[in-house]
Amino acid sequence: MQQTPKLAKPANVAINGFGRIGRDTLRALEEQGLLQGKFNVVAINDIKEPFKTSTYLLNNDSIFHKFKRKAVLDGNVMHLETAKSIMNIQMLAEADPQRLPWRDLDVQIVLESTGAEKLLNEEGAKMHIEAGAKKVLMSAPPKDNTKIIVLGVNDAGINFSDYDIISGASCTTPTQHMPIPMTKISLTGLTRTCHAREPQL
C-alpha cells in the first residue's frame, strides 16, 4: 500500500520591528499566498507603536493603500484574515531580544527589521537565536562581516541552510545593484538613489 507523503509544516516566523519593512513583508507574504502554506507569522514585536496603531497601519498604508485582507486587534492578539483562514499573531512589546518567547512559539525564522544598530551584527542577531529562533534575516546592511545576499545579484549557488544569520541588504540596495545584470549588454551606466535621514536607534 502506497503511503501518502507528509506535507512540510509551514515555518514559524516572527517579525521584530513592525515599521514599513515589517508591515510590507507581512503584506507580501499574504498577497503571494505564502501564509499558512509556507509560513506562519506567529508573533510581531514592536516597542515603538501601540498594538492598535500597528494594526491600523497594516490595514491602511499610505503607499500600498488598503490591505485587501483585514487585520483585527483583540487585546494582544492580531487576527489576520488570509486566503485560507484566520491567523492569530501574538503582539509583543519587549525591548530585550533575549527575553522574547521564540522558543515557546517554536520560531524558525526571525525577520530583524527594527533597524537598531545593536542588532545588525552577528552578536546582536544571536540574541534571537539564544531566545530560541533558528534563523535570523536582517532587513538592513550588517555592521560586521555577516553574509549579505542580494537576490538576483549574488544568490546563485547559495545554500541558505548553511547560514543561521544573513542580511538581505537594504531598501536602496536593489536600486544600486539593478544595473549589474545589464552589464551583459552595456558596460557603462549611471544610477542615483535618494534616501531620507533615519534616526539611529
N, CA, C and O of each residue as an XYZ file, in Angstrom:
804
protein
N       0.838     -1.193      0.000
C       0.000      0.000      0.000
C       0.880      1.254      0.000
O       1.774      1.385      0.837
N       0.632      2.165     -0.927
C       1.446      3.362     -1.048
C       1.056      4.386      0.016
O      -0.121      4.704      0.191
N       2.061      4.892      0.718
C       1.795      5.867      1.758
C       1.700      7.270      1.170
O       2.414      7.623      0.231
N       0.802      8.054      1.747
C       0.670      9.440      1.327
C       1.840     10.246      1.875
O       2.089     10.210      3.080
N       2.572     10.980      1.018
C       3.721     11.749      1.516
C       3.282     12.830      2.490
O       2.247     13.470      2.307
N       4.090     13.023      3.529
C       3.793     14.055      4.515
C       4.129     15.435      3.946
O       5.182     15.638      3.342
N       3.219     16.361      4.152
C       3.464     17.724      3.698
C       4.343     18.449      4.717
O       4.177     18.285      5.926
N       5.271     19.245      4.216
C       6.148     20.001      5.108
C       5.338     21.029      5.888
O       4.469     21.701      5.334
N       5.632     21.142      7.172
C       4.945     22.121      8.002
C       5.415     23.527      7.646
O       6.588     23.728      7.331
N       4.513     24.492      7.694
C       4.949     25.877      7.461
C       5.963     26.302      8.511
O       5.878     25.893      9.669
N       6.916     27.120      8.102
C       7.910     27.637      9.039
C       7.296     28.772      9.847
O       6.640     29.657      9.298
N       7.517     28.735     11.155
C       7.025     29.809     12.021
C       7.950     31.010     11.944
O       9.163     30.892     12.116
N       7.359     32.164     11.682
C       8.114     33.407     11.504
C       7.712     34.412     12.572
O       6.534     34.536     12.908
N       8.696     35.128     13.104
C       8.440     36.254     13.992
C       9.032     37.507     13.356
O      10.127     37.469     12.795
N       8.307     38.608     13.445
C       8.766     39.877     12.892
C       9.166     40.778     14.053
O       8.332     41.135     14.885
N      10.443     41.145     14.106
C      10.931     42.039     15.162
C      11.125     43.429     14.577
O      12.107     43.693     13.883
N      10.187     44.304     14.864
C      10.179     45.635     14.261
C       9.077     45.704     13.227
O       9.207     45.141     12.140
N       7.976     46.398     13.556
C       6.814     46.400     12.662
C       6.591     47.779     12.061
O       5.483     48.314     12.066
N       7.698     48.346     11.536
C       7.607     49.573     10.776
C       7.285     49.250      9.321
O       6.625     48.254      9.024
N       7.761     50.107      8.419
C       7.453     49.922      6.999
C       7.851     48.543      6.481
O       7.052     47.871      5.828
N       9.076     48.119      6.768
C       9.546     46.844      6.223
C       8.803     45.671      6.850
O       8.409     44.740      6.148
N       8.610     45.707      8.157
C       7.889     44.623      8.812
C       6.470     44.480      8.295
O       6.015     43.373      8.008
N       5.769     45.601      8.176
C       4.384     45.554      7.693
C       4.314     45.101      6.237
O       3.470     44.281      5.876
N       5.214     45.646      5.396
C       5.164     45.284      3.978
C       5.555     43.830      3.749
O       5.074     43.200      2.808
N       6.425     43.294      4.602
C       6.760     41.870      4.493
C       5.539     41.019      4.782
O       5.267     40.056      4.066
N       4.794     41.368      5.834
C       3.581     40.608      6.156
C       2.572     40.708      5.024
O       1.946     39.711      4.663
N       2.407     41.901      4.460
C       1.508     42.069      3.318
C       1.947     41.193      2.141
O       1.128     40.513      1.522
N       3.246     41.219      1.844
C       3.759     40.466      0.694
C       3.555     38.962      0.882
O       3.194     38.258     -0.061
N       3.785     38.478      2.085
C       3.579     37.046      2.344
C       2.133     36.654      2.079
O       1.862     35.597      1.510
N       1.198     37.520      2.499
C      -0.221     37.208      2.284
C      -0.583     37.328      0.804
O      -1.263     36.458      0.260
N      -0.137     38.392      0.158
C      -0.511     38.638     -1.230
C       0.068     37.589     -2.170
O      -0.502     37.328     -3.229
N       1.198     36.984     -1.797
C       1.794     35.932     -2.613
C       1.293     34.539     -2.227
O       1.789     33.538     -2.743
N       0.321     34.473     -1.331
C      -0.279     33.199     -0.953
C       0.636     32.299     -0.145
O       0.493     31.076     -0.171
N       1.584     32.904      0.580
C       2.567     32.101      1.319
C       2.191     31.865      2.775
O       2.774     31.008      3.439
N       1.204     32.634      3.280
C       0.805     32.447      4.671
C      -0.014     31.179      4.829
O      -0.884     30.883      4.010
N       0.267     30.434      5.884
C      -0.394     29.176      6.207
C      -0.188     28.130      5.113
O      -0.923     27.147      5.017
N       0.830     28.370      4.298
C       1.251     27.384      3.317
C       2.726     27.093      3.536
O       3.112     25.986      3.909
N       3.546     28.122      3.294
C       4.984     28.019      3.564
C       5.378     28.655      4.892
O       6.345     28.236      5.528
N       4.619     29.673      5.306
C       4.993     30.408      6.514
C       3.778     30.691      7.391
O       2.685     30.964      6.897
N       3.992     30.619      8.688
C       3.033     31.112      9.672
C       3.708     32.241     10.444
O       4.757     32.031     11.053
N       3.128     33.416     10.425
C       3.644     34.500     11.262
C       2.997     34.342     12.628
O       1.785     34.504     12.773
N       3.805     34.028     13.622
C       3.264     33.702     14.944
C       3.404     34.853     15.936
O       2.715     34.876     16.955
N       4.293     35.812     15.648
C       4.494     36.913     16.590
C       5.033     38.148     15.885
O       5.756     38.057     14.892
N       4.664     39.299     16.423
C       5.192     40.590     15.994
C       5.645     41.320     17.247
O       4.874     41.470     18.195
N       6.888     41.772     17.255
C       7.404     42.529     18.391
C       7.746     43.943     17.945
O       8.519     44.136     17.006
N       7.165     44.933     18.624
C       7.446     46.324     18.276
C       7.272     47.180     19.521
O       6.234     47.130     20.181
N       8.293     47.964     19.835
C       8.233     48.783     21.045
C       7.915     50.237     20.744
O       7.812     51.049     21.663
N       7.758     50.581     19.468
C       7.537     51.985     19.097
C       6.065     52.357     19.071
O       5.686     53.424     19.554
N       5.231     51.487     18.510
C       3.838     51.827     18.290
C       2.917     50.975     19.174
O       3.205     49.801     19.407
N       1.822     51.549     19.664
C       0.811     50.729     20.337
C       0.262     49.684     19.365
O       0.255     49.905     18.154
N      -0.195     48.558     19.888
C      -0.706     47.484     19.031
C      -1.832     48.003     18.120
O      -1.926     47.617     16.955
N      -2.674     48.876     18.666
C      -3.796     49.411     17.879
C      -3.284     50.192     16.674
O      -3.833     50.082     15.578
N      -2.231     50.980     16.880
C      -1.664     51.757     15.774
C      -1.033     50.854     14.727
O      -1.201     51.074     13.528
N      -0.304     49.837     15.179
C       0.328     48.898     14.242
C      -0.717     48.203     13.376
O      -0.512     48.020     12.176
N      -1.824     47.822     13.980
C      -2.890     47.156     13.232
C      -3.513     48.109     12.216
O      -3.784     47.726     11.078
N      -3.737     49.355     12.638
C      -4.308     50.347     11.728
C      -3.393     50.587     10.536
O      -3.856     50.651      9.398
N      -2.084     50.721     10.795
C      -1.140     50.999      9.712
C      -0.996     49.813      8.758
O      -0.705     49.999      7.576
N      -1.197     48.599      9.264
C      -1.197     47.439      8.364
C      -2.408     47.484      7.437
O      -2.297     47.191      6.247
N      -3.557     47.849      7.986
C      -4.784     47.902      7.191
C      -4.821     49.078      6.230
O      -5.445     49.003      5.171
N      -4.146     50.173      6.600
C      -4.224     51.411      5.812
C      -2.820     51.939      5.572
O      -2.236     52.594      6.436
N      -2.283     51.651      4.396
C      -0.915     52.033      4.071
C      -0.916     53.215      3.112
O      -1.653     53.217      2.126
N      -0.091     54.222      3.399
C      -0.072     55.429      2.576
C       0.486     55.190      1.172
O       0.229     55.974      0.258
N       1.251     54.106      1.002
C       1.816     53.787     -0.309
C       1.012     52.687     -0.994
O       0.627     52.816     -2.156
N       0.764     51.606     -0.262
C       0.094     50.433     -0.851
C      -1.411     50.422     -0.615
O      -2.105     49.490     -1.022
N      -1.908     51.463      0.047
C      -3.342     51.661      0.246
C      -3.934     50.578      1.151
O      -3.212     49.953      1.928
N      -5.223     50.363      1.051
C      -5.890     49.461      1.981
C      -5.479     48.011      1.740
O      -5.345     47.561      0.602
N      -5.288     47.307      2.829
C      -4.965     45.890      2.776
C      -6.180     45.139      2.250
O      -7.292     45.351      2.735
N      -5.987     44.269      1.271
C      -7.142     43.565      0.704
C      -7.732     42.554      1.684
O      -8.886     42.146      1.554
N      -6.918     42.157      2.670
C      -7.431     41.334      3.766
C      -7.724     42.265      4.941
O      -7.627     43.486      4.815
N      -8.081     41.684      6.076
C      -8.411     42.501      7.233
C      -7.692     42.001      8.463
O      -7.661     40.799      8.729
N      -7.112     42.926      9.217
C      -6.479     42.595     10.486
C      -7.276     43.254     11.602
O      -7.592     44.442     11.533
N      -7.600     42.477     12.631
C      -8.383     42.978     13.762
C      -7.611     42.686     15.040
O      -7.122     41.574     15.232
N      -7.503     43.672     15.905
C      -6.786     43.503     17.166
C      -7.756     43.128     18.276
O      -8.813     43.738     18.434
N      -7.374     42.116     19.035
C      -8.141     41.687     20.201
C      -7.167     41.532     21.363
O      -6.541     40.484     21.521
N      -7.043     42.576     22.172
C      -6.075     42.541     23.257
C      -4.656     42.565     22.711
O      -4.253     43.530     22.062
N      -3.903     41.516     22.970
C      -2.534     41.423     22.449
C      -2.421     40.381     21.343
O      -1.348     39.823     21.115
N      -3.529     40.124     20.659
C      -3.535     39.189     19.534
C      -4.117     39.882     18.306
O      -5.201     40.464     18.361
N      -3.381     39.810     17.199
C      -3.891     40.299     15.928
C      -4.487     39.126     15.158
O      -3.806     38.133     14.899
N      -5.752     39.244     14.798
C      -6.413     38.230     13.984
C      -6.326     38.681     12.530
O      -6.978     39.646     12.131
N      -5.517     37.978     11.743
C      -5.266     38.371     10.357
C      -5.970     37.423      9.404
O      -5.743     36.213      9.424
N      -6.821     37.988      8.576
C      -7.513     37.205      7.553
C      -6.521     36.828      6.459
O      -5.782     37.681      5.968
N      -6.505     35.553      6.077
C      -5.682     35.089      4.955
C      -6.588     34.388      3.952
O      -7.796     34.277      4.161
N      -5.997     33.923      2.872
C      -6.781     33.225      1.855
C      -7.338     31.906      2.377
O      -8.305     31.375      1.831
N      -6.724     31.378      3.439
C      -7.122     30.060      3.932
C      -7.981     30.125      5.183
O      -8.966     29.396      5.295
N      -7.622     30.985      6.121
C      -8.378     31.082      7.366
C      -7.921     32.321      8.121
O      -7.366     33.248      7.531
N      -8.154     32.331      9.417
C      -7.713     33.433     10.253
C      -6.412     33.031     10.943
O      -6.338     31.972     11.566
N      -5.391     33.874     10.831
C      -4.109     33.628     11.501
C      -4.050     34.495     12.754
O      -4.277     35.704     12.697
N      -3.745     33.870     13.873
C      -3.653     34.584     15.144
C      -2.187     34.890     15.447
O      -1.372     33.979     15.590
N      -1.862     36.169     15.543
C      -0.486     36.615     15.715
C      -0.344     37.273     17.084
O      -1.068     38.217     17.401
N       0.571     36.785     17.880
C       0.804     37.363     19.194
C       1.567     38.672     19.054
O       2.601     38.724     18.388
N       1.056     39.735     19.683
C       1.689     41.046     19.640
C       2.505     41.243     20.914
O       2.021     41.011     22.022
N       3.746     41.674     20.734
C       4.675     41.830     21.847
C       5.283     43.223     21.841
O       5.338     43.886     20.804
N       5.739     43.659     23.008
C       6.441     44.941     23.124
C       7.601     44.751     24.089
O       7.635     45.341     25.169
N       8.552     43.914     23.678
C       9.694     43.549     24.512
C      10.966     44.163     23.942
O      11.332     43.896     22.797
N      11.644     44.993     24.746
C      12.841     45.680     24.273
C      14.081     44.791     24.277
O      15.022     45.044     23.525
N      14.095     43.772     25.097
C      15.263     42.893     25.225
C      15.065     41.642     24.369
O      14.234     40.800     24.710
N      15.807     41.494     23.260
C      15.621     40.328     22.386
C      15.799     38.989     23.097
O      15.178     37.997     22.715
N      16.636     38.954     24.120
C      16.882     37.709     24.820
C      15.687     37.249     25.641
O      15.630     36.093     26.058
N      14.733     38.142     25.877
C      13.538     37.789     26.649
C      12.333     37.490     25.763
O      11.235     37.244     26.262
N      12.540     37.512     24.455
C      11.434     37.220     23.537
C      11.104     35.722     23.564
O      12.015     34.904     23.690
N       9.840     35.348     23.450
C       9.419     33.948     23.626
C       9.547     33.097     22.367
O       8.640     32.331     22.040
N      10.661     33.226     21.663
C      10.806     32.495     20.404
C      10.824     30.981     20.621
O      10.306     30.233     19.792
N      11.406     30.531     21.713
C      11.450     29.084     21.973
C      10.038     28.549     22.242
O       9.659     27.500     21.720
N       9.280     29.256     23.042
C       7.919     28.810     23.361
C       7.023     28.804     22.128
O       6.114     27.982     22.016
N       7.286     29.730     21.202
C       6.470     29.833     19.988
C       7.025     29.000     18.838
O       6.467     29.005     17.740
N       8.120     28.286     19.084
C       8.746     27.436     18.067
C       9.059     28.233     16.795
O       8.726     27.822     15.683
N       9.707     29.380     16.993
C      10.039     30.262     15.867
C      11.252     29.722     15.119
O      12.304     29.481     15.712
N      11.095     29.536     13.812
C      12.222     29.115     12.983
C      12.984     30.304     12.392
O      14.210     30.270     12.286
N      12.258     31.348     12.012
C      12.879     32.492     11.328
C      12.437     33.786     11.993
O      11.247     34.003     12.220
N      13.404     34.643     12.302
C      13.104     35.990     12.776
C      13.485     36.986     11.687
O      14.619     36.989     11.207
N      12.540     37.822     11.305
C      12.860     38.964     10.447
C      13.250     40.113     11.361
O      12.406     40.670     12.063
N      14.524     40.465     11.352
C      15.031     41.550     12.180
C      14.910     42.846     11.387
O      15.767     43.171     10.565
N      13.828     43.579     11.651
C      13.547     44.780     10.865
C      13.368     46.016     11.741
O      12.641     46.940     11.373
N      14.029     46.035     12.900
C      13.964     47.227     13.746
C      14.872     48.331     13.226
O      14.600     49.513     13.438
N      15.954     47.950     12.543
C      16.954     48.925     12.122
C      17.906     49.301     13.238
O      18.790     50.133     13.038
N      17.745     48.705     14.412
C      18.611     49.026     15.550
C      20.029     48.527     15.286
O      20.232     47.348     14.998
N      21.010     49.426     15.385
C      22.388     49.066     15.057
C      22.915     47.927     15.929
O      23.707     47.109     15.461
N      22.486     47.865     17.190
C      22.997     46.832     18.082
C      22.578     45.430     17.654
O      23.156     44.444     18.109
N      21.573     45.336     16.780
C      21.111     44.032     16.304
C      21.594     43.723     14.896
O      21.327     42.640     14.375
N      22.303     44.662     14.271
C      22.757     44.479     12.895
C      24.178     43.940     12.836
O      25.016     44.442     12.087
N      24.432     42.932     13.621
C      25.705     42.223     13.603
C      25.463     40.833     14.163
O      24.395     40.544     14.705
N      26.462     39.979     14.027
C      26.286     38.596     14.455
C      25.989     38.499     15.945
O      25.134     37.718     16.363
N      26.687     39.285     16.735
C      26.478     39.238     18.187
C      25.046     39.624     18.550
O      24.405     38.965     19.369
N      24.554     40.693     17.935
C      23.192     41.132     18.221
C      22.148     40.155     17.720
O      21.195     39.838     18.432
N      22.326     39.673     16.487
C      21.363     38.733     15.909
C      21.320     37.418     16.678
O      20.281     36.759     16.735
N      22.437     37.044     17.262
C      22.480     35.790     18.021
C      21.582     35.829     19.250
O      21.227     34.780     19.788
N      21.212     37.013     19.699
C      20.291     37.099     20.831
C      18.941     36.476     20.477
O      18.276     35.895     21.334
N      18.543     36.601     19.210
C      17.309     35.943     18.773
C      17.473     34.420     18.813
O      16.560     33.696     19.209
N      18.636     33.956     18.401
C      18.889     32.511     18.401
C      18.963     31.985     19.834
O      18.463     30.899     20.127
N      19.584     32.754     20.718
C      19.635     32.358     22.126
C      18.240     32.328     22.743
O      17.993     31.590     23.697
N      17.329     33.134     22.195
C      15.948     33.140     22.680
C      15.130     31.995     22.092
O      13.979     31.792     22.479
N      15.727     31.236     21.144
C      15.039     30.057     20.628
C      14.807     30.003     19.145
O      14.365     28.974     18.632
N      15.095     31.101     18.418
C      14.917     31.089     16.963
C      16.019     30.266     16.298
O      17.085     30.052     16.876
N      15.749     29.811     15.079
C      16.737     29.018     14.335
C      17.531     29.874     13.344
O      18.732     29.671     13.169
N      16.858     30.829     12.700
C      17.489     31.661     11.671
C      17.102     33.117     11.879
O      16.036     33.421     12.413
N      17.994     34.020     11.445
C      17.714     35.451     11.517
C      17.997     36.079     10.159
O      19.067     35.882      9.584
N      17.033     36.834      9.656
C      17.191     37.574      8.411
C      17.147     39.060      8.727
O      16.120     39.571      9.174
N      18.257     39.756      8.498
C      18.312     41.210      8.714
C      17.763     41.933      7.491
O      18.005     41.531      6.353
N      17.026     42.997      7.742
C      16.482     43.776      6.627
C      17.312     45.015      6.339
O      16.882     45.895      5.593
N      18.495     45.087      6.923
C      19.388     46.234      6.708
C      20.819     45.727      6.611
O      21.102     44.603      7.025
N      21.729     46.542      6.068
C      23.128     46.101      5.952
C      23.740     45.859      7.334
O      23.520     46.652      8.250
N      24.497     44.785      7.496
C      25.117     44.499      8.788
C      26.290     45.436      9.061
O      26.851     46.040      8.147
N      26.643     45.541     10.333
C      27.773     46.365     10.748
C      29.053     45.538     10.873
O      30.085     46.053     11.305
N      28.989     44.265     10.496
C      30.171     43.401     10.547
C      30.231     42.604      9.250
O      29.715     43.058      8.228
N      30.843     41.437      9.269
C      31.009     40.650      8.037
C      29.927     39.594      7.859
O      30.153     38.587      7.189
N      28.755     39.811      8.450
C      27.614     38.926      8.214
C      27.339     38.835      6.713
O      27.416     39.838      6.004
N      27.022     37.650      6.238
C      26.787     37.414      4.814
C      25.631     38.274      4.297
O      24.538     38.267      4.863
N      25.888     39.013      3.214
C      24.856     39.810      2.547
C      24.471     39.105      1.253
O      25.330     38.809      0.423
N      23.188     38.838      1.084
C      22.700     38.177     -0.123
C      21.660     39.068     -0.785
O      20.621     39.374     -0.199
N      21.950     39.476     -2.002
C      21.035     40.301     -2.787
C      20.453     39.414     -3.888
O      21.165     38.982     -4.794
N      19.167     39.153     -3.797
C      18.533     38.257     -4.766
C      18.694     38.808     -6.185
O      18.448     39.985     -6.448
N      19.109     37.933     -7.076
C      19.331     38.324     -8.460
C      20.717     38.849     -8.736
O      21.068     39.120     -9.884
N      21.518     38.997     -7.677
C      22.871     39.529     -7.849
C      23.920     38.516     -7.416
O      24.795     38.162     -8.207
N      23.850     38.041     -6.168
C      24.878     37.118     -5.682
C      24.295     35.887     -4.981
O      24.950     35.280     -4.134
N      23.055     35.525     -5.344
C      22.409     34.391     -4.686
C      22.593     33.066     -5.428
O      22.180     32.021     -4.927
N      23.198     33.094     -6.599
C      23.368     31.852     -7.379
C      24.255     30.871     -6.618
O      25.360     31.211     -6.195
N      23.757     29.663     -6.455
C      24.535     28.612     -5.807
C      24.573     28.707     -4.292
O      25.236     27.903     -3.636
N      23.868     29.680     -3.728
C      23.861     29.834     -2.269
C      22.974     28.758     -1.646
O      21.831     28.569     -2.061
N      23.503     28.062     -0.659
C      22.708     27.127      0.129
C      22.326     27.834      1.425
O      23.138     27.954      2.342
N      21.086     28.299      1.489
C      20.675     29.112      2.625
C      20.714     28.348      3.939
O      20.810     28.950      5.007
N      20.641     27.031      3.865
C      20.690     26.240      5.096
C      22.071     26.295      5.749
O      22.226     25.914      6.909
N      23.079     26.770      5.003
C      24.425     26.890      5.562
C      24.578     28.103      6.481
O      25.584     28.230      7.178
N      23.590     28.989      6.484
C      23.707     30.242      7.241
C      22.581     30.349      8.267
O      21.413     30.122      7.951
N      22.944     30.691      9.478
C      21.939     30.964     10.511
C      21.561     32.436     10.531
O      20.456     32.791     10.940
N      22.477     33.295     10.088
C      22.246     34.741     10.094
C      22.677     35.304      8.743
O      23.823     35.125      8.332
N      21.769     35.979      8.058
C      22.108     36.633      6.802
C      21.439     38.003      6.743
O      20.505     38.290      7.491
N      21.936     38.834      5.842
C      21.330     40.137      5.590
C      20.842     40.193      4.150
O      21.525     39.750      3.227
N      19.656     40.743      3.978
C      19.130     40.966      2.638
C      19.489     42.340      2.117
O      18.858     42.834      1.183
N      20.504     42.968      2.713
C      20.981     44.309      2.362
C      19.970     45.348      2.827
O      19.474     45.244      3.949
N      19.647     46.343      2.010
C      18.764     47.412      2.467
C      17.737     47.745      1.404
O      17.721     47.167      0.317
N      16.867     48.708      1.754
C      15.802     49.080      0.822
C      16.343     49.749     -0.436
O      15.698     49.688     -1.483
N      17.512     50.389     -0.361
C      18.059     51.037     -1.551
C      19.016     50.132     -2.326
O      19.369     50.439     -3.465
N      19.438     49.024     -1.724
C      20.411     48.146     -2.387
C      19.920     47.611     -3.728
O      20.685     47.628     -4.693
N      18.651     47.126     -3.834
C      18.212     46.636     -5.148
C      18.342     47.672     -6.245
O      18.663     47.336     -7.385
N      18.091     48.956     -5.903
C      18.236     50.014     -6.902
C      19.699     50.189     -7.305
O      20.015     50.390     -8.477
N      20.580     50.110     -6.313
C      22.001     50.288     -6.594
C      22.559     49.133     -7.423
O      23.450     49.329     -8.249
N      22.031     47.932     -7.200
C      22.559     46.766     -7.902
C      21.751     46.397     -9.154
O      22.113     45.471     -9.880
N      20.676     47.115     -9.395
C      19.837     46.810    -10.542
C      20.615     46.787    -11.865
O      20.313     45.957    -12.722
N      21.609     47.674    -12.061
C      22.323     47.656    -13.348
C      23.240     46.454    -13.544
O      23.675     46.207    -14.669
N      23.550     45.696    -12.490
C      24.535     44.627    -12.620
C      24.157     43.616    -13.702
O      24.991     43.301    -14.551
N      22.900     43.088    -13.699
C      22.570     42.155    -14.795
C      22.646     42.798    -16.169
O      22.819     42.101    -17.169
N      22.518     44.132    -16.232
C      22.544     44.825    -17.516
C      23.956     44.945    -18.073
O      24.125     45.278    -19.246
N      24.973     44.679    -17.255
C      26.337     44.808    -17.758
C      26.647     43.773    -18.829
O      27.639     43.893    -19.547
N      25.796     42.757    -18.934
C      25.969     41.797    -20.016
C      25.676     42.447    -21.367
O      26.095     41.963    -22.419
N      24.937     43.565    -21.303
C      24.562     44.257    -22.528
C      25.399     45.526    -22.710
O      25.895     45.811    -23.800
N      25.543     46.272    -21.626
C      26.263     47.533    -21.703
C      27.253     47.630    -20.547
O      26.955     47.200    -19.432
N      28.411     48.185    -20.806
C      29.441     48.296    -19.778
C      29.489     49.671    -19.141
O      30.346     49.921    -18.293
N      28.592     50.569    -19.526
C      28.565     51.903    -18.931
C      27.163     52.194    -18.413
O      26.174     51.688    -18.944
N      27.094     53.004    -17.385
C      25.784     53.360    -16.852
C      25.927     54.242    -15.631
O      27.027     54.405    -15.103
N      24.824     54.811    -15.181
C      24.821     55.696    -14.021
C      23.514     55.495    -13.278
O      22.445     55.472    -13.887
N      23.599     55.347    -11.957
C      22.387     55.273    -11.144
C      22.500     56.276     -9.996
O      23.595     56.673     -9.598
N      21.358     56.666     -9.484
C      21.326     57.549     -8.331
C      20.177     57.104     -7.432
O      19.074     56.834     -7.906
N      20.447     57.031     -6.133
C      19.385     56.714     -5.173
C      19.295     57.843     -4.169
O      20.267     58.555     -3.914
N      18.116     57.991     -3.610
C      17.872     59.030     -2.609
C      17.236     58.387     -1.399
O      16.284     57.617     -1.527
N      17.757     58.697     -0.223
C      17.259     58.070      0.992
C      17.102     59.142      2.064
O      17.959     60.011      2.224
N      15.998     59.067      2.792
C      15.768     60.024      3.883
C      16.709     59.709      5.049
O      17.128     58.566      5.231
N      17.029     60.725      5.823
C      17.842     60.544      7.016
C      17.040     59.781      8.051
O      15.887     60.123      8.317
N      17.633     58.751      8.639
C      16.931     57.947      9.637
C      17.565     58.149     11.009
O      18.781     58.305     11.113
N      16.752     58.145     12.059
C      17.318     58.250     13.400
C      18.074     56.995     13.763
O      17.674     55.902     13.360
N      19.143     57.114     14.504
C      19.915     55.971     14.963
C      19.285     55.430     16.234
O      19.102     56.153     17.213
N      18.957     54.140     16.200
C      18.284     53.504     17.341
C      19.308     52.880     18.271
O      18.942     52.296     19.291
